[in-house]
Amino acid sequence: MPDQPAEDPLALEQQVCFALSVAARSVVAVYRPLLEPMGLTHPQYLVMLALWQHAPLSVRELSGLLQLDPGTLSPLLKRLEAAGYVRRDRGATDERTLAVRLTPAGQALRERAEQIPPAIVARLGLPLAELRQLHTALTQVIVAANRPPQADPDPQASA
């Protein structure tokens, strides 16, 4: 009986990074037509989600919640401020701190945004329980990917 060829460890369709990348782009594309009428991009929507839940936030706190560096976050905040959804103010106790607050228009936008999650669930056509399991699995991947690398054991030490 001939040997079966070994599975190619570099096969594109077997790569976790490929599946995550395509899934992320595909899901963001599902959000796009729902966010465009609100004048939001997907990254701006994520900022608004954080603010609807936790406002006011410092730029540093927002950066940590969204896992975005402040250099990436700053242009998003400028565009949201120009749209009239947020306001950035110097901190009362520390002028080096920028506090991000929702404007009345930003607070009012939340009501429209509440329609997005059920629309996404309907568009994906997956049971809510499966989407929650996927969220849990992806959260575990994020934690694992952000874990500091383990030191490689010294191969000479065990010899």
C-alpha positions, 0 to 999 in steps of 0.5 A: 500500500503506498504511503499517503502524502503528509499534510502540507503544513504551509497549505493556505487553507489550513492556516489559522491566520488566513481564516481569521483574516478572511473572516474579519474582512467578510464580517466587516463587509456585512457591517458596512451597509448598516454603518454607512447611513449612520456616517460611520466606518467599522473602526469608528463604530467600535469607538462609539461602542466603547463610548456608549458603554463607558464614556467619558474615557481618556484616549489612553483608556479608549486605546486600551479597550480597543487594543489600538495604539493612540496614533491609530485612534487619533484620526478616528476621534478627529473624524468622529468629532468633525461629524459631531458625535464626540468631543475631546476635552483636556482633563480637569485634573491633568491637562496632558489627558484628553477626555473623550465624551459623547455629544448629544448627537453621539448619544442619540446615535445609539438608538439607531445603532441598537438595530445593528446587532440583530441585523448582523445575526440575521445576515450571518444566518448563524444561531446566536449560541454558535456566534457566542461560542465563536466569540469565546473562542476568538477571545481565547485566541486574542489572549493566547496571541497577546501572551508573552512568548515562553522562553525556549528551553535550552536543548543543551541543558537536557543533554 
